């Protein structure tokens, strides 16, 4: 889904959303929010699951000591690590993805059961999922 993007779609994102809704997670499309609304959402978040992309820059506004799970492919940069100044938040990189297609910026499918296990093992509940 990833909003209305034409590339780097997450082909099984709706499956993840169904799982996250069972844990009462908020699903937030940053493309539909103003900059001010994005800052407000990120600054008030308890924990976050986020897809690698432009919304990562909003991690500058998160509270200290929250948990952030970044879903990414292995070609993505390390922007979230750079934003995590002085290890302000707990960053978990989720890279169990499969790339699909012929384009340079491929669509991905991620391992839903593994991300569910990560959420449960780390007890990262009541979070916001940003795409």
Secondary structure, DSSP 8 states (H G I E B T S, - for coil): --TT-SSS-BTTHHHHHHHHHHTT-EEE-GGGS-HHHHHHHHHH-SEEEEESSGGGGGGGGS-TT-EEEEE--TTS--HHHHHSGGG-SEEEEE--EEEESSSSS-EEEE-HHHHHHHHHHTT--S-EEE-
